[in-house]
Each structure stands twice: as structure tokens, then as C-alpha cells.
Amino acid sequence: MESDHAGSHWDRKYERGVPSLENPDPFFVTAFDSFVTNAFPLGGNALDLAAGLGRHALFLAQRKWKVTTVDISKVAIRTLGQKAQQLNVILDMFALDAKDYLFPSNQFDLVVMFYHFDRDLLSKVLSSLKPGGLLICKSYMIWLSYDGTAPRNLQPLKNGELLSMLPGLQVLHHKERPVRDHGVVEYVGRMVLE
């Protein structure tokens, strides 16, 4: 029931339109140019978790990546499907809660997580990365204090918490900074080669 409520919330939000979520995040574009392009010049397999309207998935698909998208909003996935068709790209799309997605082991060269950092799913996310694969994520973090009511697994990250949860990844980029009344953490890591 909780995921039904969350899905309905996002469905309503995407039906009204969210222009700020239609273009790739500048950090994503910079990280892609700096770390992904050279590591995977011919593209690869990518997972965009909590993809929303697919701003990053479409960016990747237009660069010949095979992209899997997962989002709880049926409206977002339907809209993304229409955009993909207009751009003549193919996406593997799942309209479901990320916790219900069956993460395949060693499947992805790149995993993208923007503003949906679920601590309870992290081990599954990491197991889906191939050796040498990259994780690009950006998430809210506590900058001053936090008294919100989000479930523990979705509460904003604490200072340095992200690094402590990703010991199996080589840090390529990590930055924590304030944004208005909260903070954000931007991260790129590479799965250590076996």
C-alpha cells in the first residue's frame, strides 16, 4: 500500500508537469563526459533507477547505450515511452517500485541514481554493477539539521555517509555542498575489478 500511495503521488506530480526534471542534470552530463565516455566509448548497459521522465535514460539511449529504467510512476513511464518513440530510441522500462525490481547480477556498466538513494537497496544495486562499472549518483543530504519524517531508508544522507556505504567502489568524484536549506552529495565510483 505504501508504494501505491507513493506511485499516486508521483503520478499526480508528473501529470502536472515537472520542467526541472526534463533535462539532464548538469552534474550528470559533466560526470558522463569526464568518466563514462572514455571508459565505455562504445556504450554499454545502463540502469536508471527512479528514472522519472527519463532525462538521463534518454541522454544515454541517444548515445547508443542499452538502458533499463525503473520508476514507481506509471505516468512517468508512459511519458518516457512516448518520448523514446519520438526520439526513435529503445528503452527497457519498468513501472514499479525500485524495491520490487529484480536486480540482475553483474549486468550493468553504469547505474544512475538521482534523488532516490534507498539504503535498503544498495547491496542489490552494487551487485548489479559489472566489475569496472560506474555508479553516478546525486542525493539530498543533511547540511545543518534534519527533523523530517521520511522512512529511515530514504532520509537524507549524513555528512560522509555515502562514502562509508560504498567501500567496494573506487571513488572517482565526491562532493558535498549546501543548496538552499539542505545539501547535496554528488558521487561517481567505479566497481573494483576482480
Residue frames as a rotation matrix with the C-alpha (Angstrom) as fourth column:
MET 1
0.557 0.830 0.000 0.00
0.830 -0.557 0.000 0.00
0.000 0.000 -1.000 0.00
GLU 2
0.333 -0.516 -0.789 2.85
0.249 -0.759 0.601 2.36
-0.910 -0.397 -0.124 0.78
SER 3
-0.740 -0.648 0.181 4.22
0.318 -0.099 0.943 2.04
-0.593 0.755 0.279 -2.75
ASP 4
-0.124 0.785 0.607 0.71
0.978 -0.005 0.206 2.57
0.165 0.619 -0.768 -4.20
HIS 5
0.735 0.369 -0.569 0.50
0.536 -0.830 0.155 5.86
-0.415 -0.419 -0.808 -2.30
ALA 6
-0.109 -0.865 -0.491 3.99
0.064 -0.499 0.864 6.89
-0.992 0.063 0.110 -3.46
GLY 7
-0.686 -0.109 0.720 3.14
0.680 0.256 0.687 5.93
-0.259 0.960 -0.102 -7.03
SER 8
0.338 0.903 0.264 -0.04
0.935 -0.353 0.009 8.02
0.101 0.244 -0.964 -6.94
HIS 9
0.529 -0.232 -0.816 1.88
0.285 -0.858 0.428 10.99
-0.799 -0.459 -0.388 -5.54
TRP 10
-0.534 -0.829 -0.167 4.41
0.051 -0.229 0.972 10.87
-0.844 0.511 0.165 -8.38
ASP 11
-0.394 0.485 0.780 1.71
0.917 0.266 0.298 10.19
-0.063 0.833 -0.550 -10.99
ARG 12
0.678 0.704 -0.212 -0.05
0.703 -0.705 -0.095 13.43
-0.216 -0.085 -0.973 -9.97
LYS 13
0.252 -0.679 -0.690 3.22
0.019 -0.709 0.705 15.34
-0.967 -0.191 -0.166 -9.97
TYR 14
-0.744 -0.598 0.297 4.20
0.266 0.143 0.953 14.15
-0.613 0.789 0.053 -13.46
GLU 15
-0.021 0.815 0.579 0.67
0.998 0.047 -0.030 14.78
-0.052 0.577 -0.815 -14.84
ARG 16
0.785 0.282 -0.551 1.03
0.354 -0.935 0.026 18.44
-0.508 -0.215 -0.834 -13.79
GLY 17
0.708 -0.616 0.346 4.48
0.279 -0.207 -0.938 18.61
0.649 0.760 0.025 -15.40
VAL 18
0.748 -0.585 -0.314 7.92
0.269 -0.165 0.949 18.96
-0.607 -0.794 0.034 -13.86
PRO 19
0.941 -0.338 0.027 10.02
-0.108 -0.375 -0.921 21.07
0.322 0.863 -0.389 -16.27
SER 20
0.372 -0.853 0.365 13.04
-0.925 -0.307 0.226 20.95
-0.081 -0.421 -0.903 -13.94
LEU 21
-0.011 -0.350 0.937 13.21
-0.337 0.883 0.326 17.16
-0.942 -0.312 -0.127 -14.43
GLU 22
0.895 0.421 0.150 13.11
0.010 0.316 -0.949 17.13
-0.446 0.850 0.279 -18.22
ASN 23
0.655 -0.737 -0.165 16.76
-0.450 -0.205 -0.869 17.98
0.607 0.644 -0.466 -18.98
PRO 24
0.391 -0.570 -0.723 19.78
0.632 0.737 -0.239 16.02
0.669 -0.363 0.649 -17.77
ASP 25
0.921 -0.154 -0.358 21.24
0.246 -0.485 0.839 17.27
-0.303 -0.861 -0.409 -14.50
PRO 26
0.724 -0.686 -0.069 24.41
-0.575 -0.545 -0.610 19.31
0.381 0.481 -0.789 -15.21
PHE 27
0.043 -0.721 0.692 26.38
-0.865 0.320 0.386 17.11
-0.499 -0.615 -0.610 -12.79
PHE 28
0.500 0.192 0.845 25.29
0.106 0.954 -0.280 14.01
-0.860 0.230 0.456 -14.72
VAL 29
0.989 -0.115 0.095 26.45
0.078 -0.141 -0.987 15.48
0.127 0.983 -0.131 -18.04
THR 30
0.415 -0.884 0.214 29.80
-0.877 -0.451 -0.164 16.51
0.241 -0.119 -0.963 -16.55
ALA 31
0.053 -0.363 0.930 30.29
-0.622 0.717 0.315 13.10
-0.781 -0.595 -0.188 -14.91
PHE 32
0.784 0.282 0.553 29.37
0.225 0.701 -0.677 11.34
-0.579 0.655 0.486 -18.15
ASP 33
0.890 -0.457 0.001 31.85
-0.205 -0.402 -0.892 13.41
0.408 0.793 -0.452 -20.16
SER 34
0.244 -0.850 0.467 34.60
-0.957 -0.290 -0.026 13.07
0.158 -0.441 -0.884 -17.54
PHE 35
-0.363 -0.406 0.839 34.30
-0.730 0.684 0.015 9.40
-0.580 -0.607 -0.544 -16.56
VAL 36
0.320 0.619 0.717 31.91
-0.068 0.770 -0.634 7.40
-0.945 0.154 0.288 -18.73
THR 37
0.843 0.095 -0.529 32.85
-0.503 -0.207 -0.839 8.42
-0.189 0.974 -0.126 -22.27
ASN 38
-0.028 -0.952 -0.306 36.46
-0.960 0.111 -0.259 7.22
0.280 0.286 -0.916 -22.02
ALA 39
-0.549 -0.173 0.818 35.65
-0.585 0.778 -0.228 4.08
-0.597 -0.604 -0.528 -20.02
PHE 40
-0.169 0.607 0.777 32.85
0.490 0.736 -0.468 2.99
-0.855 0.301 -0.422 -22.37
PRO 41
-0.697 -0.186 -0.693 33.43
-0.355 -0.750 0.559 4.64
-0.623 0.635 0.456 -25.78
LEU 42
-0.876 0.398 -0.272 31.01
-0.104 0.394 0.913 2.22
0.471 0.828 -0.303 -27.47
GLY 43
0.022 0.907 0.421 28.32
-0.846 -0.208 0.492 2.49
0.533 -0.367 0.762 -24.80
GLY 44
-0.935 -0.264 -0.238 27.10
-0.098 0.835 -0.541 -0.39
0.341 -0.482 -0.807 -22.69
ASN 45
-0.066 0.915 -0.399 24.25
0.602 0.355 0.715 -1.47
0.796 -0.193 -0.574 -20.43
ALA 46
-0.882 -0.202 0.425 22.85
-0.145 -0.743 -0.654 1.11
0.448 -0.638 0.626 -18.02
LEU 47
-0.144 0.836 -0.529 20.25
0.926 0.303 0.225 1.17
0.349 -0.458 -0.818 -15.25
ASP 48
-0.712 0.081 0.698 18.46
-0.198 -0.976 -0.089 4.43
0.674 -0.202 0.711 -14.46
LEU 49
-0.502 0.468 -0.728 16.86
0.805 0.560 -0.195 3.81
0.316 -0.684 -0.658 -11.07
ALA 50
0.121 0.669 -0.734 13.89
0.681 -0.594 -0.429 6.05
-0.722 -0.447 -0.527 -10.17
ALA 51
-0.594 -0.516 0.617 14.23
0.789 -0.223 0.573 7.40
-0.158 0.827 0.540 -13.70
GLY 52
-0.227 0.581 -0.781 11.24
0.069 -0.791 -0.608 9.73
-0.972 -0.192 0.139 -13.59
LEU 53
0.738 0.540 -0.404 10.70
-0.281 -0.297 -0.912 11.28
-0.613 0.787 -0.068 -17.03
GLY 54
0.681 -0.471 0.561 13.93
0.631 0.766 -0.123 9.67
-0.371 0.438 0.819 -18.20
ARG 55
0.911 -0.326 -0.251 16.13
-0.389 -0.883 -0.263 12.72
-0.136 0.337 -0.932 -18.62
HIS 56
-0.039 -0.984 0.174 19.26
-0.803 0.135 0.581 10.62
-0.595 -0.117 -0.795 -18.09
ALA 57
-0.004 0.120 0.993 17.95
0.254 0.960 -0.115 7.46
-0.967 0.252 -0.034 -19.77
LEU 58
0.891 0.387 0.238 17.16
0.332 -0.199 -0.922 9.34
-0.310 0.900 -0.306 -22.98
PHE 59
0.588 -0.768 -0.254 20.55
-0.774 -0.625 0.100 11.05
-0.235 0.138 -0.962 -22.89
LEU 60
-0.280 -0.718 0.638 22.22
-0.485 0.679 0.551 7.62
-0.828 -0.155 -0.538 -22.69
ALA 61
0.247 0.464 0.851 19.98
0.453 0.721 -0.525 5.94
-0.857 0.514 -0.032 -25.27
GLN 62
0.973 0.102 -0.206 20.76
-0.108 -0.586 -0.803 8.68
-0.203 0.804 -0.559 -27.78
ARG 63
0.178 -0.977 -0.117 24.42
-0.982 -0.185 0.050 7.75
-0.071 0.106 -0.992 -27.30
LYS 64
0.095 -0.025 -0.995 23.77
-0.598 0.798 -0.077 4.08
0.796 0.603 0.061 -28.17
TRP 65
-0.851 -0.281 0.443 23.52
-0.525 0.440 -0.729 2.79
0.010 -0.853 -0.521 -24.60
LYS 66
-0.280 0.766 -0.579 21.09
0.212 0.637 0.741 -0.05
0.936 0.084 -0.341 -23.84
VAL 67
-0.817 -0.042 0.575 19.10
-0.444 -0.592 -0.673 1.45
0.368 -0.805 0.465 -20.96
THR 68
-0.274 0.732 -0.624 16.81
0.730 0.581 0.360 -0.08
0.626 -0.357 -0.693 -18.37
THR 69
-0.657 0.138 0.741 14.58
-0.411 -0.890 -0.199 2.37
0.631 -0.435 0.642 -16.50
VAL 70
-0.361 0.561 -0.746 12.70
0.822 0.569 0.030 1.78
0.441 -0.602 -0.666 -13.28
ASP 71
-0.895 0.129 0.428 10.21
-0.284 -0.904 -0.320 4.24
0.345 -0.408 0.845 -11.80
ILE 72
-0.797 0.600 -0.070 7.24
0.404 0.444 -0.800 3.94
-0.449 -0.666 -0.596 -9.47
SER 73
-0.218 0.730 -0.648 5.13
-0.372 -0.676 -0.637 6.32
-0.902 0.102 0.418 -11.57
LYS 74
-0.058 0.321 0.945 3.11
0.756 0.633 -0.169 4.79
-0.652 0.705 -0.279 -14.40
VAL 75
0.906 0.388 -0.167 2.58
0.224 -0.777 -0.589 8.31
-0.359 0.496 -0.791 -15.76
ALA 76
0.305 -0.878 -0.369 6.34
-0.662 -0.475 0.580 8.93
-0.684 0.068 -0.726 -15.90
ILE 77
-0.492 -0.502 0.712 6.99
0.083 0.787 0.612 5.60
-0.867 0.360 -0.345 -17.65
ARG 78
0.355 0.694 0.627 4.18
0.782 0.148 -0.606 6.22
-0.512 0.705 -0.490 -20.15
THR 79
0.906 -0.062 -0.419 5.52
-0.189 -0.944 -0.270 9.72
-0.379 0.323 -0.867 -20.89
LEU 80
-0.055 -0.998 0.030 9.05
-0.568 0.056 0.821 8.34
-0.821 0.029 -0.570 -21.17
GLY 81
-0.223 0.045 0.974 7.83
0.538 0.839 0.084 5.69
-0.813 0.542 -0.211 -23.63
GLN 82
0.792 0.572 0.215 6.30
0.518 -0.441 -0.733 8.41
-0.324 0.692 -0.645 -25.81
LYS 83
0.662 -0.619 -0.423 9.50
-0.590 -0.778 0.215 10.48
-0.463 0.107 -0.880 -25.75
ALA 84
-0.273 -0.782 0.561 11.60
-0.192 0.615 0.764 7.42
-0.943 0.101 -0.319 -26.57
GLN 85
0.171 0.438 0.882 9.36
0.778 0.489 -0.394 6.68
-0.605 0.754 -0.257 -29.56
GLN 86
0.964 0.197 -0.179 9.65
0.078 -0.853 -0.517 10.30
-0.255 0.484 -0.837 -30.77
LEU 87
0.363 -0.913 -0.184 13.44
-0.814 -0.407 0.415 10.10
-0.454 -0.001 -0.891 -30.50
ASN 88
0.718 0.014 -0.695 13.50
-0.491 0.718 -0.493 6.64
0.493 0.696 0.522 -32.09
VAL 89
-0.538 -0.833 0.130 15.34
-0.684 0.341 -0.645 5.01
0.493 -0.436 -0.753 -29.18
ILE 90
0.319 0.600 -0.733 14.51
-0.024 0.779 0.627 1.81
0.947 -0.183 0.263 -27.33
LEU 91
-0.472 -0.376 0.797 14.34
-0.806 -0.183 -0.563 1.59
0.357 -0.908 -0.217 -23.55
ASP 92
-0.387 0.350 -0.853 13.58
0.419 0.891 0.175 -1.36
0.821 -0.290 -0.491 -21.31
MET 93
-0.547 0.243 0.801 11.03
-0.555 -0.821 -0.130 0.26
0.627 -0.516 0.584 -18.96
PHE 94
-0.463 0.390 -0.796 9.57
0.684 0.729 -0.040 -0.95
0.564 -0.563 -0.604 -15.67
ALA 95
-0.160 0.515 0.842 6.74
-0.483 -0.785 0.388 0.90
0.861 -0.345 0.375 -13.91
LEU 96
0.617 0.336 -0.712 7.30
0.419 0.625 0.659 -0.37
0.666 -0.704 0.245 -10.39
ASP 97
0.906 -0.303 0.296 8.78
-0.413 -0.486 0.770 0.48
-0.089 -0.820 -0.566 -7.04
ALA 98
0.155 -0.942 -0.298 12.56
-0.800 0.057 -0.597 0.11
0.579 0.331 -0.745 -7.09
LYS 99
-0.391 -0.312 0.866 12.35
-0.838 0.510 -0.194 -2.32
-0.381 -0.802 -0.461 -4.18
ASP 100
0.480 0.643 0.597 10.28
-0.270 0.756 -0.596 -4.66
-0.834 0.125 0.537 -6.40
TYR 101
0.621 -0.346 -0.704 12.77
-0.755 -0.023 -0.655 -4.62
0.211 0.938 -0.276 -9.28
LEU 102
0.886 -0.361 0.290 14.72
0.243 0.896 0.371 -7.86
-0.394 -0.258 0.882 -9.69
PHE 103
0.531 -0.763 -0.367 18.29
-0.778 -0.611 0.145 -6.58
-0.336 0.209 -0.919 -9.91
PRO 104
0.947 -0.254 -0.195 20.26
0.114 0.837 -0.535 -8.88
0.299 0.485 0.822 -12.23
SER 105
0.623 -0.777 -0.089 23.76
0.183 0.035 0.982 -9.72
-0.761 -0.628 0.164 -11.03
ASN 106
-0.371 -0.928 -0.032 26.75
0.233 -0.127 0.964 -8.27
-0.899 0.350 0.263 -12.95
GLN 107
0.250 0.621 0.743 24.51
0.888 0.159 -0.432 -6.76
-0.386 0.768 -0.512 -15.62
PHE 108
0.926 0.341 0.163 25.24
0.377 -0.866 -0.329 -3.05
0.029 0.366 -0.930 -15.82
ASP 109
-0.096 -0.951 0.293 28.23
0.878 -0.220 -0.425 -0.98
0.468 0.216 0.857 -16.89
LEU 110
-0.875 -0.104 0.472 26.56
-0.042 -0.957 -0.289 2.11
0.482 -0.273 0.833 -15.44
VAL 111
-0.078 0.868 -0.491 23.97
0.968 0.183 0.170 2.69
0.238 -0.462 -0.854 -12.73
VAL 112
-0.715 -0.033 0.699 22.39
0.055 -0.998 0.010 6.14
0.697 0.045 0.715 -12.38
MET 113
0.003 0.707 -0.707 20.60
0.971 0.166 0.170 7.16
0.238 -0.687 -0.686 -9.17
PHE 114
-0.791 -0.211 0.574 19.42
0.160 -0.977 -0.139 10.75
0.591 -0.018 0.807 -8.83
TYR 115
-0.592 0.492 0.639 17.50
-0.759 -0.608 -0.234 11.84
0.273 -0.623 0.733 -5.74
HIS 116
0.710 0.704 -0.017 16.42
-0.622 0.639 0.453 8.34
0.330 -0.311 0.891 -4.81
PHE 117
-0.413 -0.887 -0.206 19.03
-0.541 0.421 -0.728 6.84
0.732 -0.189 -0.654 -2.53
ASP 118
0.705 0.692 0.155 17.49
-0.593 0.456 0.663 3.86
0.388 -0.560 0.732 -0.75
ARG 119
-0.184 -0.843 0.505 19.92
-0.982 0.174 -0.068 2.42
-0.031 -0.509 -0.860 1.78
ASP 120
0.164 0.339 0.926 18.00
-0.464 0.855 -0.231 -0.87
-0.871 -0.392 0.297 1.84
LEU 121
0.956 0.250 0.154 18.60
0.024 0.455 -0.890 -1.43
-0.293 0.855 0.429 -1.89
LEU 122
0.503 -0.802 -0.322 22.26
-0.834 -0.548 0.064 -0.52
-0.227 0.236 -0.945 -2.00
SER 123
-0.308 -0.658 0.687 23.64
-0.395 0.746 0.537 -4.06
-0.866 -0.106 -0.489 -1.87
LYS 124
0.327 0.501 0.802 21.35
0.558 0.582 -0.591 -5.07
-0.763 0.641 -0.089 -4.77
VAL 125
0.954 -0.023 -0.300 22.37
-0.220 -0.734 -0.642 -2.01
-0.205 0.679 -0.705 -6.77
LEU 126
0.148 -0.988 -0.052 26.05
-0.896 -0.156 0.416 -2.76
-0.418 -0.015 -0.908 -6.25
SER 127
-0.238 -0.220 0.946 25.64
-0.002 0.974 0.226 -6.44
-0.971 0.052 -0.233 -7.11
SER 128
0.705 0.573 0.419 24.11
0.424 0.133 -0.896 -5.41
-0.569 0.809 -0.149 -10.45
LEU 129
0.675 -0.543 -0.500 27.26
-0.686 -0.711 -0.153 -3.50
-0.272 0.446 -0.852 -11.44
LYS 130
0.855 -0.500 -0.136 29.83
0.328 0.725 -0.605 -5.32
0.401 0.473 0.785 -13.57
PRO 131
0.290 -0.853 -0.434 33.47
0.715 -0.108 0.691 -5.16
-0.636 -0.511 0.578 -12.44
GLY 132
-0.768 -0.608 0.202 34.74
0.606 -0.589 0.534 -1.82
-0.206 0.532 0.821 -13.71
GLY 133
-0.011 0.871 0.491 31.18
0.820 -0.273 0.503 -0.49
0.572 0.408 -0.711 -13.86
LEU 134
-0.892 -0.325 0.315 30.35
0.170 -0.886 -0.432 3.02
0.419 -0.332 0.845 -12.74
LEU 135
0.058 0.876 -0.480 27.82
0.998 -0.049 0.030 4.44
0.003 -0.481 -0.877 -10.29
ILE 136
-0.817 -0.157 0.554 26.76
0.186 -0.982 -0.004 8.05
0.545 0.100 0.832 -10.75
CYS 137
0.067 0.893 -0.445 24.51
0.926 0.111 0.362 9.38
0.372 -0.436 -0.819 -8.04
LYS 138
-0.791 -0.123 0.600 23.29
-0.075 -0.953 -0.295 12.62
0.608 -0.278 0.744 -6.59
SER 139
-0.004 0.796 -0.605 21.18
0.750 0.403 0.525 12.81
0.662 -0.451 -0.598 -3.49
TYR 140
0.554 0.275 0.786 19.91
-0.311 -0.808 0.501 15.05
0.772 -0.522 -0.362 -0.76
MET 141
-0.209 -0.568 -0.796 21.93
0.699 0.482 -0.528 15.22
0.684 -0.667 0.296 2.40
ILE 142
0.763 0.395 -0.511 21.61
0.646 -0.460 0.609 16.83
0.006 -0.795 -0.607 5.77
TRP 143
0.053 -0.775 0.630 23.54
0.395 -0.563 -0.726 20.06
0.917 0.288 0.276 5.83
LEU 144
-0.424 -0.159 0.892 22.51
-0.649 -0.634 -0.421 21.59
0.632 -0.757 0.166 9.14
SER 145
-0.767 0.242 0.594 19.86
-0.386 0.565 -0.729 19.51
-0.512 -0.789 -0.340 10.92
TYR 146
-0.679 0.563 -0.472 17.12
-0.307 0.367 0.878 17.13
0.667 0.741 -0.076 9.92
ASP 147
-0.771 0.495 0.400 13.76
-0.332 0.222 -0.917 16.59
-0.543 -0.840 -0.006 11.61
GLY 148
-0.374 0.614 -0.695 11.85
-0.882 -0.006 0.470 15.13
0.285 0.789 0.544 8.67
THR 149
0.108 0.568 0.816 9.54
-0.733 0.600 -0.320 12.13
-0.672 -0.564 0.481 8.78
ALA 150
0.293 -0.040 -0.955 10.83
-0.847 0.452 -0.279 10.11
0.443 0.891 0.099 5.83
PRO 151
1.000 0.006 -0.030 11.43
0.007 0.920 0.391 6.40
0.030 -0.391 0.920 6.46
ARG 152
0.496 -0.868 0.021 14.98
-0.172 -0.075 0.982 5.70
-0.851 -0.491 -0.186 7.62
ASN 153
0.001 -0.547 0.837 15.98
0.729 0.573 0.374 4.16
-0.684 0.611 0.399 4.30
LEU 154
0.204 0.128 0.971 15.01
0.895 -0.425 -0.133 7.33
0.396 0.896 -0.201 2.39
GLN 155
0.812 0.020 -0.584 16.11
0.363 -0.800 0.478 10.01
-0.457 -0.600 -0.657 4.86
PRO 156
0.826 -0.563 -0.002 18.71
-0.395 -0.578 -0.714 12.48
0.401 0.591 -0.700 3.58
LEU 157
0.446 -0.764 -0.466 22.27
0.624 0.639 -0.451 11.24
0.642 -0.089 0.761 3.84
LYS 158
0.891 -0.276 -0.361 24.56
0.178 -0.520 0.835 12.44
-0.418 -0.808 -0.414 6.61
ASN 159
0.589 -0.755 -0.289 27.94
-0.808 -0.553 -0.201 14.04
-0.008 0.352 -0.936 6.04
GLY 160
-0.429 -0.900 -0.075 30.30
-0.903 0.425 0.059 11.35
-0.022 0.093 -0.995 4.74
GLU 161
0.071 0.531 0.845 27.64
-0.510 0.747 -0.426 8.61
-0.857 -0.401 0.324 4.97
LEU 162
0.854 0.302 -0.423 27.66
-0.507 0.305 -0.806 7.82
-0.115 0.903 0.414 1.26
LEU 163
0.066 -0.929 -0.363 31.38
-0.816 0.159 -0.556 7.03
0.575 0.333 -0.747 1.25
SER 164
-0.542 -0.285 0.791 31.01
-0.776 0.531 -0.340 4.71
-0.323 -0.798 -0.509 4.23
MET 165
0.319 0.778 0.542 28.33
-0.396 0.629 -0.669 2.69
-0.861 -0.002 0.509 2.39
LEU 166
0.962 0.035 -0.271 30.34
-0.271 0.230 -0.935 2.18
0.030 0.973 0.231 -0.81
PRO 167
0.351 -0.903 0.247 33.61
-0.525 0.028 0.851 0.57
-0.775 -0.428 -0.464 0.31
GLY 168
0.146 -0.276 0.950 33.74
0.528 0.834 0.161 -1.69
-0.836 0.479 0.268 -2.77
LEU 169
0.792 0.179 0.584 33.89
0.602 -0.389 -0.697 1.26
0.103 0.904 -0.415 -5.14
GLN 170
-0.417 -0.906 -0.077 36.89
0.896 -0.424 0.136 3.34
-0.155 -0.012 0.988 -6.14
VAL 171
0.451 0.589 -0.670 35.94
0.508 -0.787 -0.350 6.98
-0.734 -0.183 -0.655 -5.62
LEU 172
-0.236 -0.466 0.853 36.37
0.962 -0.235 0.138 8.98
0.136 0.853 0.504 -8.82
HIS 173
-0.605 0.128 0.786 34.42
-0.039 -0.991 0.131 12.04
0.795 0.048 0.605 -7.67
HIS 174
0.001 0.631 -0.775 32.81
0.955 0.230 0.188 13.01
0.297 -0.741 -0.603 -4.36
LYS 175
-0.850 -0.204 0.485 31.50
0.098 -0.967 -0.235 16.41
0.517 -0.152 0.842 -3.39
GLU 176
-0.033 0.824 -0.565 29.14
0.997 0.068 0.042 17.51
0.073 -0.562 -0.824 -0.62
ARG 177
-0.920 -0.266 0.287 27.77
0.283 -0.959 0.019 21.04
0.270 0.099 0.958 -0.73
PRO 178
-0.501 0.777 -0.381 24.92
0.322 -0.242 -0.916 23.20
-0.804 -0.581 -0.129 0.60
VAL 179
-0.814 0.420 0.402 21.92
0.297 -0.294 0.909 24.02
0.499 0.859 0.115 -1.60
ARG 180
-0.012 0.812 0.584 19.34
-0.348 -0.551 0.759 26.34
0.937 -0.194 0.289 -0.05
ASP 181
0.308 0.233 0.922 18.10
-0.938 -0.088 0.335 24.72
0.159 -0.968 0.192 3.20
HIS 182
0.874 -0.075 0.480 19.72
-0.069 0.959 0.276 21.31
-0.481 -0.274 0.833 2.62
GLY 183
-0.137 -0.952 -0.273 22.75
-0.698 -0.103 0.709 19.80
-0.703 0.288 -0.650 0.99
VAL 184
0.904 0.296 -0.309 23.53
-0.428 0.643 -0.635 17.52
0.011 0.706 0.708 -1.93
VAL 185
0.010 -0.894 0.447 26.15
-0.316 0.421 0.850 14.89
-0.949 -0.150 -0.279 -2.43
GLU 186
0.745 0.080 -0.662 27.49
-0.667 0.111 -0.737 14.17
0.015 0.991 0.136 -5.92
TYR 187
0.081 -0.664 0.744 29.35
-0.506 0.616 0.605 10.93
-0.859 -0.425 -0.285 -6.43
VAL 188
0.642 -0.012 -0.767 30.99
-0.671 0.476 -0.569 8.83
0.372 0.879 0.297 -9.12
GLY 189
0.057 -0.633 0.772 32.52
-0.745 0.488 0.455 5.49
-0.665 -0.601 -0.443 -8.21
ARG 190
0.068 -0.128 -0.989 33.93
-0.841 0.525 -0.126 2.50
0.536 0.841 -0.072 -10.09
MET 191
0.922 0.244 0.301 33.36
-0.359 0.832 0.424 -1.12
-0.147 -0.498 0.854 -9.09
VAL 192
0.022 -0.987 0.158 36.77
-0.825 0.071 0.561 -2.55
-0.565 -0.143 -0.813 -8.30
LEU 193
0.264 -0.021 -0.964 37.93
-0.796 0.560 -0.230 -5.03
0.545 0.828 0.130 -10.93
GLU 194
0.888 0.119 0.443 38.10
-0.375 0.744 0.553 -8.61
-0.264 -0.657 0.706 -9.71
